[in-house]
Amino acid sequence: MLVHIAAALALFAAELVSALNFRAMRHAPDLKTLRAEMGRTGQIARIFKLAPPLLLFSGVALCALAWGFQIAWVNLSLLIFVVIMVMVRVVDGPRKGAIARAAHGGDGPVPADVLERMADPVLRRATRLRWALLVALVSFMTVKPGLWLALLVLGVLVGVALLWDASGQRTPGGRRVSS
């Protein structure tokens, strides 16, 4: 159980540091600073690379030994965890890779196309949705709800994430944008 908790804390830390680092990237005054921040993103990824598989392995082991796979919150947690990992691979990976490629050459101010890629609403939405799903996972493991309460909590958290996203979308320059 200690391994599972440590891996969960490491995953939350990775998400937090990654979000803060991406914020620093969006506010980079020039390409040199942006590339330095992207380098830190790579270091963060290497440090926390073991957290997701360790969390999954220890979670499945706990299910097999203690809870079983007949409990709603356990199965929902496993599904949510897989959704989070797919989101990271399918949404974040390609978009952040495109940002890195677009910012690769030259010096001077950050070009408009790079700023536009960093302000991608899909990337922002995915980050907020991932946080909602992570909070749902923690609530499931803490409260251990039945299926209907788990689905209600999940629905409320996803709704809050989507409303949060819709309420205050801004460009890197601080102007409000619409979806």
Rosetta silent file (secondary structure, phi, psi, omega in degrees, C-alpha in Angstrom):
SEQUENCE: MLVHIAAALALFAAELVSALNFRAMRHAPDLKTLRAEMGRTGQIARIFKLAPPLLLFSGVALCALAWGFQIAWVNLSLLIFVVIMVMVRVVDGPRKGAIARAAHGGDGPVPADVLERMADPVLRRATRLRWALLVALVSFMTVKPGLWLALLVLGVLVGVALLWDASGQRTPGGRRVSS
SCORE:     score description
SCORE:     0.000 S_00000001
   1 L     0.000  -35.825  179.150    0.000    0.000    0.000 S_00000001
   2 H   -60.395  -40.689  178.753    2.907    2.360    0.730 S_00000001
   3 H   -62.572  -41.400 -179.303    4.166    1.950   -2.833 S_00000001
   4 H   -63.566  -45.291  179.832    0.704    2.778   -4.170 S_00000001
   5 H   -66.017  -43.081  179.009    0.424    5.942   -2.073 S_00000001
   6 H   -63.065  -40.764  178.770    3.971    7.052   -2.946 S_00000001
   7 H   -66.773  -37.949  177.802    3.292    6.502   -6.663 S_00000001
   8 H   -65.088  -43.449  177.554    0.022    8.462   -6.408 S_00000001
   9 H   -62.985  -39.832  178.470    1.811   11.352   -4.697 S_00000001
  10 H   -65.040  -37.822  178.390    4.517   11.267   -7.370 S_00000001
  11 H   -65.477  -44.071  176.980    1.869   11.378  -10.109 S_00000001
  12 H   -62.467  -42.197  178.866    0.194   14.398   -8.503 S_00000001
  13 H   -62.433  -41.590  178.903    3.579   16.086   -8.097 S_00000001
  14 H   -62.518  -43.507  178.515    4.391   15.417  -11.755 S_00000001
  15 H   -62.519  -43.463 -179.375    1.073   16.912  -12.865 S_00000001
  16 H   -65.471  -48.867 -179.114    1.562   19.986  -10.688 S_00000001
  17 H   -64.240  -38.981  178.202    5.150   20.616  -11.734 S_00000001
  18 H   -63.644  -43.138  179.320    4.248   20.006  -15.374 S_00000001
  19 H   -64.768  -42.651  178.868    1.348   22.489  -15.205 S_00000001
  20 H   -65.984  -38.733  178.411    3.515   25.132  -13.526 S_00000001
  21 H   -66.488  -40.517  179.122    6.283   24.563  -16.050 S_00000001
  22 H   -65.936  -35.068  175.572    3.867   24.885  -18.973 S_00000001
  23 H   -62.281  -43.362  177.282    2.615   28.133  -17.474 S_00000001
  24 H   -62.588  -37.244  177.464    6.218   29.392  -17.379 S_00000001
  25 H   -63.099  -42.704 -179.055    6.596   28.343  -21.026 S_00000001
  26 H   -64.382  -24.793 -178.675    3.502   30.355  -22.010 S_00000001
  27 L  -103.218   11.855  179.750    4.992   33.452  -20.353 S_00000001
  28 L   -65.090  131.305 -177.926    8.496   33.061  -21.782 S_00000001
  29 L   -76.609  -21.264 -177.849    9.683   36.402  -23.200 S_00000001
  30 L  -150.724  171.149 -177.176   11.881   34.836  -25.879 S_00000001
  31 H   -64.806  -34.974 -179.981   12.734   31.563  -27.624 S_00000001
  32 H   -62.126  -45.737  178.343   15.842   30.971  -25.509 S_00000001
  33 H   -65.344  -41.087  179.007   13.801   31.083  -22.289 S_00000001
  34 H   -60.382  -45.814  179.628   11.086   28.958  -23.877 S_00000001
  35 H   -64.768  -35.485  177.010   13.605   26.282  -24.887 S_00000001
  36 H   -63.552  -42.819  178.108   15.088   26.309  -21.371 S_00000001
  37 H   -65.535  -38.447  177.395   11.614   25.715  -19.915 S_00000001
  38 H   -64.445  -34.826  175.466   11.007   22.926  -22.447 S_00000001
  39 H   -62.174  -40.852  177.014   14.259   21.325  -21.283 S_00000001
  40 H   -63.797  -36.548  177.772   12.933   21.342  -17.735 S_00000001
  41 H   -59.755  -42.151  177.971    9.746   19.666  -18.991 S_00000001
  42 H   -63.600  -39.813  177.591   11.881   16.841  -20.370 S_00000001
  43 H   -64.896  -41.285  178.602   13.697   16.492  -17.051 S_00000001
  44 H   -60.535  -45.278 -178.342   10.373   16.385  -15.190 S_00000001
  45 H   -60.706  -41.499  179.441    9.098   13.662  -17.514 S_00000001
  46 H   -66.473  -40.024 -177.795   12.187   11.524  -16.918 S_00000001
  47 H   -64.979  -42.470 -173.629   11.991   11.909  -13.145 S_00000001
  48 L   -99.558   14.194 -176.014    8.322   10.946  -12.898 S_00000001
  49 L   -63.817  -29.655 -177.873    8.236    8.351  -15.674 S_00000001
  50 L   -80.959  -18.005 -175.206    7.933    5.433  -13.247 S_00000001
  51 H   -58.689  -51.178 -177.606    4.960    6.828  -11.293 S_00000001
  52 H   -61.656  -48.988  179.556    2.127    5.780  -13.678 S_00000001
  53 H   -66.203  -34.903  177.748    3.199    2.161  -14.241 S_00000001
  54 H   -66.009  -40.333  177.709    4.068    1.765  -10.565 S_00000001
  55 H   -64.117  -44.260  179.779    0.688    3.204   -9.571 S_00000001
  56 H   -64.473  -47.943 -178.877   -1.124    0.894  -11.988 S_00000001
  57 H   -60.942  -47.860 -178.790    0.834   -2.204  -10.920 S_00000001
  58 H   -67.844  -34.636  177.152    0.397   -1.530   -7.202 S_00000001
  59 H   -65.787  -43.853  177.832   -3.296   -0.675   -7.709 S_00000001
  60 H   -65.386  -39.576  177.704   -3.980   -3.908   -9.572 S_00000001
  61 H   -62.880  -43.254  177.075   -2.034   -5.826   -6.901 S_00000001
  62 H   -62.453  -39.692  178.298   -4.116   -4.197   -4.139 S_00000001
  63 H   -62.718  -45.461 -178.257   -7.281   -5.058   -6.038 S_00000001
  64 H   -65.592  -36.581 -175.788   -6.220   -8.663   -6.432 S_00000001
  65 H   -89.122  -34.825 -170.753   -5.180   -9.026   -2.789 S_00000001
  66 H  -117.418  -47.313 -169.377   -7.653   -6.884   -0.867 S_00000001
  67 H   -99.188  -35.511 -172.912  -10.590   -5.474   -2.811 S_00000001
  68 L    82.518  174.552 -177.118  -11.220   -7.685   -5.777 S_00000001
  69 L  -108.006   20.828  179.624  -12.553   -6.490   -9.092 S_00000001
  70 L  -100.115    0.946 -174.861  -16.253   -6.680   -8.182 S_00000001
  71 L   -99.965  131.368 -173.091  -16.354   -3.258   -6.490 S_00000001
  72 H   -57.994  -48.121 -175.677  -17.628   -0.301   -8.522 S_00000001
  73 H   -65.741  -30.653  178.476  -15.157    2.333   -7.314 S_00000001
  74 H   -66.765  -49.966 -178.888  -12.222   -0.001   -7.987 S_00000001
  75 H   -65.600  -40.520  177.530  -13.264   -0.670  -11.578 S_00000001
  76 H   -64.307  -39.004  177.709  -14.143    2.975  -12.179 S_00000001
  77 H   -62.556  -44.022  178.586  -10.755    4.022  -10.761 S_00000001
  78 H   -62.780  -41.965  178.404   -8.917    1.669  -13.101 S_00000001
  79 H   -63.196  -45.208  179.579  -10.907    2.982  -16.060 S_00000001
  80 H   -61.996  -41.990  179.675  -10.240    6.608  -15.097 S_00000001
  81 H   -60.069  -43.539  178.638   -6.531    5.893  -14.683 S_00000001
  82 H   -63.963  -41.032  178.210   -6.374    4.413  -18.192 S_00000001
  83 H   -60.969  -42.673  178.579   -8.267    7.441  -19.583 S_00000001
  84 H   -60.777  -46.439 -178.192   -5.751    9.786  -17.932 S_00000001
  85 H   -65.485  -37.799  177.344   -2.792    7.915  -19.400 S_00000001
  86 H   -65.760  -41.985  178.936   -4.377    7.885  -22.870 S_00000001
  87 H   -58.777  -42.604 -179.647   -5.058   11.634  -22.619 S_00000001
  88 H   -62.207  -44.117 -177.883   -1.414   12.294  -21.804 S_00000001
  89 H   -72.140  -41.555 -171.838   -0.244   10.221  -24.781 S_00000001
  90 H   -87.353  -36.731 -175.858   -2.860   11.321  -27.328 S_00000001
  91 H   -96.703  -59.015 -173.934   -3.461   14.972  -26.403 S_00000001
  92 H   -68.251  -49.322 -175.389   -0.434   16.340  -24.544 S_00000001
  93 H   -53.037  -57.653 -178.745    2.366   14.433  -26.235 S_00000001
  94 H   -62.908  -39.723 -177.637    1.674   15.427  -29.856 S_00000001
  95 H   -70.090  -43.090  178.746    0.764   19.035  -29.025 S_00000001
  96 H   -69.705  -31.984  174.163    3.769   19.664  -26.789 S_00000001
  97 H   -64.450  -40.276  177.856    5.970   17.971  -29.388 S_00000001
  98 H   -65.344  -37.030  176.729    4.626   20.343  -32.046 S_00000001
  99 H   -63.764  -45.033 -179.850    5.398   23.296  -29.772 S_00000001
 100 H   -62.128  -42.498  179.166    8.956   22.058  -29.300 S_00000001
 101 H   -65.926  -39.923 -178.950    9.452   21.618  -33.054 S_00000001
 102 H   -69.157  -27.757 -178.270    8.001   25.063  -33.809 S_00000001
 103 L   -97.021    8.264 -171.767   10.281   26.723  -31.223 S_00000001
 104 L   -64.242  -50.938 -172.592   13.394   24.805  -32.254 S_00000001
 105 L  -100.181  161.000  172.900   15.317   27.298  -34.345 S_00000001
 106 L    81.969  176.240  177.288   16.242   30.903  -34.027 S_00000001
 107 L  -133.073 -175.642  178.363   16.317   33.442  -31.255 S_00000001
 108 L    96.176 -163.499 -177.208   14.336   36.523  -30.397 S_00000001
 109 L   -67.020  158.869  179.188   10.712   36.838  -29.348 S_00000001
 110 L   -71.133  123.508 -178.714    8.400   33.843  -29.332 S_00000001
 111 L   -62.522  154.791 -178.101    6.686   33.672  -32.751 S_00000001
 112 H   -59.646  -37.352 -178.503    2.912   34.063  -32.954 S_00000001
 113 H   -66.806  -32.850  177.279    2.421   30.489  -34.230 S_00000001
 114 H   -71.059  -43.064  176.841    4.211   29.094  -31.156 S_00000001
 115 H   -59.861  -40.036  179.761    2.126   31.297  -28.841 S_00000001
 116 H   -64.526  -41.671  178.277   -0.986   30.080  -30.641 S_00000001
 117 H   -64.029  -37.601 -179.424    0.022   26.431  -30.172 S_00000001
 118 H   -73.093  -22.999  178.336    0.632   27.018  -26.455 S_00000001
 119 L   -91.245   11.709 -178.665   -2.805   28.653  -26.114 S_00000001
 120 L   -53.318  118.953 -178.481   -4.458   25.571  -27.662 S_00000001
 121 H   -63.951  -27.878  179.065   -7.831   25.198  -25.903 S_00000001
 122 H   -67.124  -40.204  178.437   -7.698   21.404  -26.256 S_00000001
 123 H   -64.324  -43.983  178.670   -4.453   21.290  -24.298 S_00000001
 124 H   -64.671  -45.058  179.895   -5.883   23.510  -21.567 S_00000001
 125 H   -61.577  -42.025 -179.623   -9.132   21.517  -21.438 S_00000001
 126 H   -64.044  -39.511  178.635   -7.236   18.230  -21.193 S_00000001
 127 H   -63.635  -46.243 -179.185   -5.153   19.515  -18.281 S_00000001
 128 H   -66.724  -38.694  178.042   -8.215   20.664  -16.351 S_00000001
 129 H   -66.343  -39.889  178.117  -10.072   17.451  -17.097 S_00000001
 130 H   -61.167  -41.804  177.914   -7.073   15.393  -15.964 S_00000001
 131 H   -62.727  -41.608  178.306   -7.027   17.273  -12.644 S_00000001
 132 H   -61.838  -41.760  179.491  -10.732   16.589  -12.168 S_00000001
 133 H   -67.281  -38.127  177.054  -10.174   12.900  -12.853 S_00000001
 134 H   -64.612  -41.236  176.953   -7.247   12.758  -10.422 S_00000001
 135 H   -64.227  -38.887  176.628   -9.361   14.361   -7.694 S_00000001
 136 H   -60.248  -43.641  178.831  -12.098   11.818   -8.462 S_00000001
 137 H   -58.990  -45.653  179.760   -9.595    8.991   -8.011 S_00000001
 138 H   -63.591  -41.422  179.806   -8.508   10.314   -4.623 S_00000001
 139 H   -64.977  -37.856  178.548  -12.121   10.746   -3.525 S_00000001
 140 H   -63.691  -43.813 -177.672  -12.943    7.164   -4.582 S_00000001
 141 H   -71.803  -23.961  179.619  -10.009    5.745   -2.654 S_00000001
 142 H   -84.537  -48.958 -174.296  -10.882    7.819    0.402 S_00000001
 143 H   -89.060  -30.022 -176.517  -14.675    7.425    0.514 S_00000001
 144 L    54.481   59.621 -174.527  -14.997    4.103   -1.350 S_00000001
 145 L   -76.132  165.198  170.360  -18.449    4.988   -2.730 S_00000001
 146 L   -73.660  176.956 -175.046  -20.992    2.787   -4.430 S_00000001
 147 H   -58.646  -48.383 -173.872  -21.472    3.016   -8.182 S_00000001
 148 H   -68.164  -39.646  177.546  -24.095    5.790   -8.215 S_00000001
 149 H   -68.076  -39.453  178.005  -22.270    8.045   -5.779 S_00000001
 150 H   -61.635  -44.233  179.273  -18.991    7.471   -7.659 S_00000001
 151 H   -66.337  -36.833  177.019  -20.656    8.398  -10.956 S_00000001
 152 H   -63.796  -47.724  178.648  -22.225   11.476   -9.345 S_00000001
 153 H   -59.889  -45.776  179.202  -18.853   12.621   -7.949 S_00000001
 154 H   -60.534  -45.546  179.589  -17.209   11.978  -11.312 S_00000001
 155 H   -62.017  -42.886  179.347  -19.932   13.898  -13.154 S_00000001
 156 H   -64.088  -45.596 -178.455  -19.705   16.868  -10.795 S_00000001
 157 H   -65.706  -41.625  177.381  -15.908   17.048  -11.033 S_00000001
 158 H   -65.599  -40.501  176.710  -15.892   16.754  -14.828 S_00000001
 159 H   -60.673  -44.036  177.891  -18.648   19.394  -14.980 S_00000001
 160 H   -61.447  -42.883  179.547  -16.643   21.736  -12.769 S_00000001
 161 H   -62.409  -42.218 -179.180  -13.566   21.247  -14.965 S_00000001
 162 H   -70.549  -38.331  176.396  -15.523   22.026  -18.126 S_00000001
 163 H   -66.918  -40.087  177.482  -17.220   25.063  -16.573 S_00000001
 164 H   -59.652  -42.003  179.594  -13.865   26.276  -15.263 S_00000001
 165 H   -65.121  -42.297 -176.752  -12.486   25.964  -18.764 S_00000001
 166 H   -74.193  -22.208 -172.284  -15.396   27.840  -20.323 S_00000001
 167 H   -79.919  -28.187 -172.362  -15.412   30.628  -17.736 S_00000001
 168 L  -145.098   50.704 -179.827  -12.028   32.223  -18.170 S_00000001
 169 L   -75.663  126.602 -179.088  -10.232   31.409  -21.383 S_00000001
 170 E  -134.413  151.646  175.908   -7.452   33.892  -22.036 S_00000001
 171 L   -80.089  167.887  177.255   -4.656   34.218  -24.539 S_00000001
 172 L   -58.030  -25.417  178.360   -1.027   34.412  -23.361 S_00000001
 173 L   -82.236   -3.356  175.900   -1.343   38.218  -23.676 S_00000001
 174 L    98.311   -2.376  178.791   -4.223   38.227  -21.208 S_00000001
 175 L   -80.203  145.854  179.627   -7.120   38.825  -23.635 S_00000001
 176 E   -77.516  138.836  177.170  -10.277   36.798  -23.193 S_00000001
 177 L  -124.860  163.676  177.335  -11.109   34.342  -25.986 S_00000001
 178 L  -106.736  162.211 -178.451  -14.161   32.225  -26.746 S_00000001
 179 L   -75.058    0.000    0.000  -14.313   28.473  -27.292 S_00000001
